[in-house]
Amino acid sequence: MNPLESRLAYPFGETLPPPGRKFEIAPGIYWIRKPLPFALNHINLWLLRDHFEGRQGWTVVDCGIASDETRALWDEVIDHELERLPIVRVLCTHTHPDHLGNAAWLTERFGAPLWMTLGEYAMGRVLQSGLLGTDGPSTLEHFMAHGLVDAAHAETLKLRTSYFARLVPAMPLSFHRIAAGDAIPIGDETWQVIPGFGHSPEHAALFAPGVEILISGDMLLPRISTNISVHAMEPEANPVQQFLDSIDRFAALPAQTLVLPSHGRPFRNLHERIAQLHQHHEERLAEVLELCARPTSAADVVPVMFKRELDTHQLFFAFGEALAHLHALWFKGRVVRTRGADRVYRFQVAPPA
Ligand SMILES: [Zn+2]
């Protein structure tokens, strides 16, 4: 949780949209919330009034996971909140299941296209098909190379197969590509695509200068820091640096910008939040660097960064995040990486040149 949350402003106070109902953020821009069966128990989705390809209707930004509960709430929204107009376009900020889960279900139902970046769409297709990726055995191997020895967690991780496909049972077979710098007319506003890296392959945030509103997706959240992980598919990634470089792009936006995040409540004071996130990761990097006075694996970092008991789902993210911070130091040349006779990677403060 963000200890400096009180420095942010929440213009709608504690108000949340009731289940299955929309809440007006600005004319033609609405907020809906869907439940998630995780510690992070909700996601925010956005409804934008649109006229697209000759049709009056709605562009939906993000979709919720493909659960019966989420779909029942979608039915409520469709029946009562869309002013009898269709969904004309589905836009997903990125490929994570809470954002993408119902994309095929919605696009098929309304004959609407999916708009997404190439990086997110392609990664979604790969994960959805189960060809590669985060499935059990490759994840287990990845974590073992970074010191995971706990047999119970190892067994659960190995069995963690089809995780993505369970939450995203289908994907649209074609998409419309959006990319950095695009200006997308939606209803009366034009939304600029701001790319983001480090959390997912090619995240798209959307900024409407006319109303000074940023749909930030998962790249700028008020209460929690965005998960930044090194995954099995790209084991030598440097996502912490990518993330920090990405949020700096939002620093160019006006100070009074209203941020619509995927988790938490709409907030103002984005420049403060950007500074807080830099500070947060700086502190974590300092903590990890201290551990690296002696040879340190990601498994050694996890209990220092995460001082509570973790279930396997949480361990998956904690491990990825611990390794991401080690990699940030490694890429900066602050630590060197070695692989011991036990085949485990360890990181240690670089000796003076
Ligand atoms: Zn995400």
Residues whose N, C-alpha, C, O or C-beta is under 5 A from the ligand:
A	BS01	ZN	H96 D218
